Amino acid sequence: MSELRPSDVVVIGAGVVGAACAHYAARAGLSVTVLDRGPVAGGTTGAGEGNLLVSDKRPGPELSLALLSLRLWAELAAEGHDFEYQAKGGLIVARTEAEAVAMTVAAEAQRACEVSAHTIDAKELHFYEPHLAPDLAGGTHYPQDAQVQPALAAAALLRSGVRLHTGVTVTGFRRGRGDRVLGVRTSHGDIAAGAVVNAAGTWSGAIAELAGVSLPILPRRGFVLVTEPLPRIVRHKVYAAAYTGDVASDDADLASSAVVEGTPSGTVLIGASRERVGFDPSFPVPVLRRLAAQAIELFPILAGVSVLRAYRGFRPYCPDHLPVVGPDPRAPGLLHACGHEGAGVGLAPATGLLIARALTGDASGPDPGVDPTPFAPTRFAEVSS
C-alpha cells in the first residue's frame, strides 16, 4: 500500500456518496484521500440497484436534492464517465382506483416542483410496458427517472485525482485546539487533514461516535433478486404504488412491494424489501419468495423465469428520512455525508457538491439551488454555542 500522506480532505468511505464527495472536492482544487476498510462499493453501494429517482419523492428538501443530482448525473455521463447511465424513466402502477386517485394528487404536487409526471389511463399502460398484468387501475410515468450501475459509478467518480486507500480502518480522530478535527487515526497510521468527511454509509453512526458526536443512523436490510438474462421485457423502472409508503415508513417490521427493472445485460432486478433487524446477515427464503410473487403479480411473464441469485444490503436509515449532509459544529473540521437510506446513489452528486461548497466556502460558482439547512447534523440534538 502506498504511503498515507497529509491531505486537505480525508473522506471515510469509498461508496458512491464518499466517491462523489471526493470527486467534487478534487474538482474544487482540494487534495483528497479516500479511506475504506473494505473495497470500493463494498457496502450499501454494491448491494444497490443504481436508481436515480424523483418519482418516489414528495415536495420537500429530498426532492430538491434529487432534482439537482439528476442534472449532475446527466452532466457526468455527458463528460464520458462510464457507469451505464440510462435515462429510461419510471412507471408507478396502481392496483385499485383509490391508489390511482392518490397517485394523481401526488403527481400534481410534484409537477409544481419541476417534476415531469404524466398520468396514464389503465388502457394506455400496455403502450409503456406491454407485459404488465391486465388488471391494473392506472399509472404515472416519470420520464426523469434514470439508472446507473452503482459500483461502476463509484469507481468512475474516484478517478478524479484522489488518493484511494482500501483495507484501511479508521480507529479515531486527531484533535487540536478547540477540539478541532485535524485528521484521522487508522490501522495503518495517522493522516493529517484540514477536514474529514464521514461518508461511511450504514456505519456512519459508529464513525461519528469516534469523534464524540451522535448520529441516529441504523441499518435497514433489503434484498434484490436477479433473473437470468432476458429479451427486453421491462422497459422502465416499474413499481407498485405501495412502494412509496414502504420507503417513508418508520416501521421496523418487514415491508415489501414490487419493484421491477431491466439492466443493459438483460437481467431483471426484483425488489424491494425493508426491515430493521440490525446487521442480521441471514437470507430468509420466505422474504425472497414474497418478492418473486409480487413481481409476478405485476409481470406474469416472469413466472417461468429463473432467478440466478439474490443479494442483500443494509441501507443507512435515518428517522426523519433525510440524509445528514454538512459540517458538524460539535466537532469542528468534521463533515457528514450519510443517512441516505436507499437513495444514496441517486442523491450522491448533489451531496458531493454541497460538501465541496462547505469545504471551500466558495459561493462564487453557480448556486446549486438547494438549501442545506434541512440536512444539518444539528437537527437531531441541541448544540451549545
Secondary structure as UniProt FT lines:
FT   STRAND          7..12
FT   HELIX           16..27
FT   TURN            28..29
FT   STRAND          32..36
FT   TURN            40..41
FT   HELIX           45..47
FT   STRAND          51..52
FT   TURN            55..56
FT   TURN            59..60
FT   HELIX           61..78
FT   TURN            79..80
FT   STRAND          90..94
FT   HELIX           97..111
FT   TURN            112..114
FT   STRAND          118..121
FT   HELIX           122..124
FT   HELIX           125..128
FT   TURN            130..131
FT   TURN            134..135
FT   STRAND          138..142
FT   TURN            143..144
FT   STRAND          146..147
FT   HELIX           150..157
FT   TURN            158..161
FT   STRAND          163..166
FT   STRAND          170..175
FT   HELIX           177..179
FT   STRAND          181..186
FT   TURN            187..188
FT   STRAND          189..198
FT   HELIX           201..203
FT   HELIX           204..210
FT   TURN            211..212
FT   STRAND          218..227
FT   STRAND          237..240
FT   HELIX           242..248
FT   STRAND          255..262
FT   TURN            264..265
FT   STRAND          268..275
FT   TURN            278..279
FT   HELIX           285..298
FT   HELIX           300..304
FT   STRAND          307..317
FT   TURN            319..320
FT   STRAND          324..327
FT   TURN            329..330
FT   TURN            332..333
FT   STRAND          334..338
FT   HELIX           341..343
FT   HELIX           344..360
FT   HELIX           373..375
FT   HELIX           377..380
//
